[in-house]
Amino acid sequence: MAIPLFNIFSALIIGLTTGLVLQRGRMCANTAFRNLLFIKNSELASALLITILVELIGYQALELLPGSDFVSNPIPFSLLLLPLGSFIFGMGTVIADGCAGGTCYRIGEGSIKSLLAFIGFGLGVGIVVIDPFKTIVNDLRTGTNWFIDGEIPSLELLFPRWGWTILSLIFLVIFILFQRDKTTKLTHLRPQWPPLITGIVLGFLGIGARITSTPTGRAFGFSTTDGIGELFQALAGFLNLVDSDTIGWAGFFIVGMISGSFISSLEVREFKLKIPSIWDFVKFSSGGFILGFGAMLALGCNFGHILGGIPELGISSLVATFLMILGNWCASFIVYKRFNQPIPSSTPFQI
């Protein structure tokens, strides 16, 4: 079914703005995890947390709107595939030198390495949706899905959403007061665009994504895995490899995100084509494949679980976030400690 023009427009606008914010704020979960774990710098991690808190408050507002049919939509929890996929994804962020969102915004800056990771991501997604892998994964998921009283495990089983909203509001006020006058320590961040701005704006965009994508049958906010999957499915359809060539809200969101980063990078004169070496071709393509494969097993990437699933109060997304961080730490330790690989400039300190 074709997506209405208004929904295409909304996906593109939110994607464009998100790409601009990611590019200006240098927002990447891989960098945020690495900085937090190895140099004890929490600036980018705080932006992620602020985004989540703003979204939680906004989702409560959506639920309280007169005539609202808002219902939380947590990501399913496979006791086998979600932990495995999340850990694999976390390791992939190090090999690909970026998470799903970071990969998209760096494509807009002209990074061919990130484009290779993006293509690998699409292939990693694709291999899980074709047989025999599709049947194997579906059987494993069906046999290991965890339910509580027939429901997907949710924090709402402990307290109603309003309870988590109150906590979010308290923590958000504390974080804003704490971050307001904080000096940026990471040299690659712009003083005029601190993590506080990134987090607040991304939070409102996440709410907007939830509002505008729901009428299309996609009752969810931020995610990149489904959008990348839609784009590669459309490409496969164009090549007559599959029957469907439809791009939905999520696919147009990805197009908008890359375009927004491109426009932003041109404005601040940071667009530059970066040609990879042969080794980079192998490294980033394989890293992207690992990202896509892990995201499909976990039913979500860092964007989907951290900025999409946690606001839905899914226990699955909390577990996925922890294991993505653990996978990132393990791979970072191996790559930067054991093999003494150069540390990316986004972490301007020795690990």
N, C-alpha and C positions, 0 to 999 in steps of 0.2 A: 504494500500500500504506500502510495506517494505521501511524503510529509508535506503538510501545508506550508505555504510561503512564509506565513508569520512565524512558524516554528523554526524554519530555516534561518530566517532573519535573527530571531532571538538567540539561536545557537551560535551564529556567526558573531553577533555583537558581544555576547558573554565570552566566547572564545577569544575574540580580538582583545578585549580588555584584560582577560586573564593572561594572555601571552605578553601583553605590555607590562603587567604587574610582575610576572615572573622574571622578565628580562631586566626590568629596572631594579627589582629587589634581589636579583641573583639567587632566586629561590629554587633550591634543589634538595630533595630529601637525602640523597646520597651525601652531599656536602654537609647538610645539617647533622646527620648521624656521625659522620667522620669527625667533624669539628667538636661535637659534644663528647664523643668517646675518647678522642686522642689528645685534644688540646684544651679540653674543658671550657670551650667557648660555646655558649648557649644562644647566641643571637639568632641564627636561622632556625634553631629548634624552637625558640620562643615564638617566632613568627608562625610556625606550624600550630603551636598550642593556642595562640591567640585566634587563629583562623577557626579552629575547632570550637572554641568557646563562643565566638560570635555566631557561628552556625547553630550551635545548640540553643542559644537564646532565640535566634531567628526562627528555628523550627518550632519552638514553643509558640511563638507568635502566630505562625501559620496554623497551628492546631487550634488556637483560640479565636481565629477569625470566624465571624458569623457565617453559618452555612458550610463551614470547612469540612471536608471529608479526608483530612490529613490522617494518615496511618503510618507509623514507623515501618520501615522496610529494611531490616537488617540482612546482611549477607549470610547465606546458609553456612553452617559450620560442619565441615567434614573432619572428623577426628583424625583422619589419616592425611588427606590431601591438603587441607588448609595449612597445618604446620609445615608440612614438607614443601609445598609451593611457596610459602612465605619466606622460608629460610633460603630456598634456591633463589628467589627474587632478590633478597637482600644481598646475596653474594654476587648476583648479576649486576647490581648497581655499581659495584666496584670495578668489575671487568669492563663494563660499558662506560664507566666514568660518568654516570648520571642515572637518575631515576626516570620514570616515564615522562613526567612533566618537564624535568630538566633537559631530557633529550629533545623534546618538542621545541622548547624555547631556544635551544642552541642551534637547531636547524635554521630557525629564523635569523640567527646571527651569522649564518654562512658556514657552519661546521659540517663538513662532509663526514667526519667521524661520527657525529651524532646521526646523520642521515643513514649511515651504514647500520648503526645500532637500531634505528627506527625500522629499517627493512628487516633486520634480524628479528626484531620484536614481532613484526607482522608474521614472519615465517614461524616463530615460536607459538604464536596464537593459532596459526593455521593448522599446524601438525596435530594439535589436540582436538580439532573439530573434524578430522577425517579418519575413516577406519583404516587400520584396526584400533588406532589409539583412542578414537572417540568412544568406541564400545567399552574398551578396558577402563578408561577414566570414568565413564558414566556408571559402570558396574561398581567400581571402587567407591565412588561418591555415594551411590544409593545405599551401599552396604555399610557405610561409616558415617552417614549424616547423623548429627546429634540433635535431638529435640527434647524440649521440656514441656510435658503435657500437650504434646502435639504442636508446639510452637517453636520457632527458631529462637535459640537462647538470646535473651535481651536483658539489658540493665533495668528495663521497665518491670521485670519480674521481681526486682528487689525494691525499687521505688518508682513511683509514677514519674513521667517526664518532668513535671513541674519541680520535683525535688532536685533533679539533676540540673535544671535550669537555674534554680536559686544558687546552687554551688558554682555553676558556670559564671553567673553574674558577679558573685563575690570574687572569684579568682580573676576574672577579667579586669575588675576595678583595681585589684592589687597589682596585676601585671602592667596595666597602663600607667599607674603611678610609679612603678619600679622602672619601667622602660622609658618613660617620658624624657628624662634628662640623662639617660645613659649614653656614654660616648661609644661610638662604633669602633671596635677593635680590629675588625677584619678589614685589611687595606683595600680589598676589591669591592667593598660595599660603598654606596654613595651616601655621604653624610646627609644629603637632602632627601634621601629615600630610605629611611631606617627600617629595620625589621618590624617595628610597630605599625608603620603605615602598610607594609606588605600584608601583615596578618589581618588587620582590620578590613582592608579593601578586599582581600581574598575571601574573607568570611562573608561579606555581603554578596560577592559574586557566587559563592557556593549556595547561598540562599536563593539567588536568582536562577541558578542552574536547576535547583529542585523545583522551583515554581514553573519554569518555562518548559521543562522536559516532561513533567508529569502528564500534561494533556496528550502527549504523543504515546502514552502507554509505558513510559520509562519513569517510574516513580522513584527517582534517585537524583542525587546531586552530582558532585564532582566525580569523574572517572575518566581514565584515558584508555584502558584496555578495550572496553566495548567500542569506543570510537575508532581506535586503530584497527580493530577487527573488522568494523564496517567498511573502512576504506579499502582494506586488502580484499575483502569479500567482493566489493564493487569492482575492483580491478580484475579479480578472478572471473567475475561474471562477464565483464567486458571481453575477456579472452576466451569466453565460452567454456571455462573450466568448472563453473558451478551454475546453477539455475538463476540465482538471485543476484542482482546488481544494484540493490537499493541502498542508499545512504540515509541513515536516520539522524536524529538530533545529535547523538554523540559523535558521529562522523563529521558533521559540519562544525561541531565544537572544536575538534582537533584542527580542522582547516583554519578556523578562526584563530586558534591559539598560535599556530606557526606564523600566520599572517600578522598577528598583533606584535609578536616578537620581532618580526622582520621590519615592520614600520618603526617600532621603538628603536631598534638597533641602528637604523638609518638616521633617525633624528639625533641620536646621541653619538653618532659616528663610530659605532662599534661593529658595524657589519664588515666582515672580512672572510673571504673564502679561504678555508683552511684545508689544504690538500693532504690526505693521509698517506703514510708509507704503506708498504706491503704488509708489514707486521700490524700496523693499525687496522688495515682492512680485515685481517683475521681476528684480531682482538675485539674490535668494536662490533663486528658482525656476530661473532659468537656470543659476546656479552649481551647484545640485544636479543638474540635467540633465547638465551637463558632467562632474560627478563620476561619475554612473552610466554615462554613455557611455564615458568613459575607462577606468573600472574593468572594463567588459565587454571592451573591446579588449585590455586588459592581463591579463585573467583574474584580477583581484584588485584590491582597494583597498589603502590603507595598512595596515589591520588584516590583510588577507589576505596581503600580501607581506612586510611588516616583521615582524609578530608571528606569522604563520602559515607563510609560505614560507621565511623564513631559517632557522628551526629545522628545517625539512625539508632544509636544506642546498642549496636550489635556487639555481643561478647566476642564473636568471631573476629571482628576488626581489631579489638584490643589485643587478642592473642596474635593475630597476623602482624600487627605493628611491632610487638615485642620480638617476634621471630625474624622480621625483616631487619630490625636493628641488630639482632644477634648475628644474622648472616652477614650483614655489612661489616660488623666488627671482626668476625673471623677472616673474611676475605681481605680486609684492610690490613690486618696483622700479618697475614701471609705475604701479601703483595709488597707492602711498604716496610715491613720489619725483616722478614725472612729473606726476601729477594731484593731488598734495597732499591725498589723501583722509585723513580722521581715522584715526589709528592705534587699533586696538582696545585696550581697557583691559587685556587680557591681556598686552600688551607695553607696560608703563608707562614707556617711554623714547622719546625722539625717534629716528626712523630717518633 
